[in-house]
Amino acid sequence: MSQLNINSFIHDFFTGNECDVHIPENDMIQIQLTEEIDRAIMNRPFYWHYVKATGQTGEPQRLTFVTNIDKSHDQGEWIHFGTPRMNEICHYLEQSSRFIQAFEQVHVEKQTLLHPWLVINITISFKGMQVREETLSIGLNLINGTMINGMMETLETKELDHFISPHCYTITPIIKMKSGLRRIEQYVDSYVEQQDYQWALESILLLKDELLLLKHFYENNEQKDDLIKEVNQLYYRLRPEVSYTVINGGIVYLSENIYH
């Protein structure tokens, strides 16, 4: 990535997180961190624990980043993709973007209720002779329990933002978060159970054949460690497995009829 793009990325990240940013030179960026970003990227947990324990006001650090490796490092900390500080920034971005809160932008003149929807995007991995992945986007209405598979397609038709529109208000969820997540998990379990598992049977049969060949090959071979290693590799490669990975999710507040 070019130096210009690095500068733009750094500038956008810190200004987007309400840090004061000053650029005295093209390849130098000075930043006054907020407490949140200091906690996220500066690795000072004991300092912030002490500050909170003693009731003091913490002092977020001020950083100077240098984006040109040829510039003297005593003028600031060199940063680029792959450096430890950039890794901390990317980790923070990954974690903070996994759960969002958004509101449908509704242009109304009268009081309008927005319903809370728990939205979870999940990747299901079917691993055997081959690996197949499928993504589910589940939406659960936390008021009436309505559940939708394909929620992201519905949200793509909506205008969403992080602030609530004038004349709109939200209602406290009746279904608690923990219960909502359990319902979605049960839905995914049921969905997986209804799949065609011919692929798993084929993987098991192939694994059995491969193990028989391996047994025959090592029949007069005393290298038991090699046998165990190859058996483990076969199980890792061919044993059928189904796993879930949560990509991201959030609470999205939508007008009562989400299809309009």
Beta strands, then each sheet from edge to edge (+ up, - down):
strand 1: 20-25
strand 2: 28-32
strand 3: 62-66
strand 4: 77-78
strand 5: 99-104
strand 6: 112-127
strand 7: 131-141
strand 8: 147-149
strand 9: 160-161
strand 10: 168-170
strand 11: 241-255
sheet 1: 1+ 2- 3+ 4+
sheet 2: 8+ 7- 6+ 11- 5- 9+
sheet 3: 8+ 7- 6+ 10+
end
